[in-house]
Amino acid sequence: MARDMDFSPRNSSIRPAKTPFGDGLPEPMPAPGQKLVTSRSQAGHGTKFVWVIIVIILAIGVLTVWEFLKPSSVTNKVSPITTTAPGSAPAAANNLLATKSSLPLIQVYDSGAGADAVAKEIATLKALGYTAENLEKSQFNYDKTYIWYQAGLEAEATKIASTMPSRVVELKETKIAGSFNILILLGTK
């Protein structure tokens, strides 16, 4: 005959170690029809947190998809193609390239030269037929003048540098995309 084993502690002063979930003793069983009230934190708190995280992640996903799928406010407009008689030049209004000047757009910053020197340089460039804009004071002052130019405009930049014989000029090709073709940082010298 097998004997039932008693695993309860023999010494009443020895109790199981406390855990974050209680004192290590089994929970009492509630009577039928009664709800069990315990001192332990309710198990539902952890699941509520998980559900909140899931809802937040789903909301972020929905907003991301919405931004990706919403119609763009920019529309592509295609100009109509017009035909011209052979030997005649197309009308300037219908020629897409006619709106671009053959000379590059030049923007000038005052990088220590002063407002008068910038105004004088812009007047010189406009007299040569360039479109030149004054961008006012730059963030930094330079001890010499820098001319940054887009790829393929080195000859134009050299020509512009020749209009400043009294200045120390350094030419640099730039990879920076911007509204300028040539950018002049008019320094102190």
Secondary structure, DSSP 4 states (H G I P E B T S, - for coil): -PPPP--S-SSTT--PPPBTTBSSSPPPPPPTT-----SSPPTHHHHHHHHHHHHHHHHHHHHHHHHHHSPPS-----PPP----TTSPPPTTT-GGGGS-SSPEEEEEESSS-HHHHHHHHHHHHHTT-EEEEEEE-SS--SSEEEEE-TT-HHHHHHHHTT-TTS-EEEEE----SS-SEEEEE---
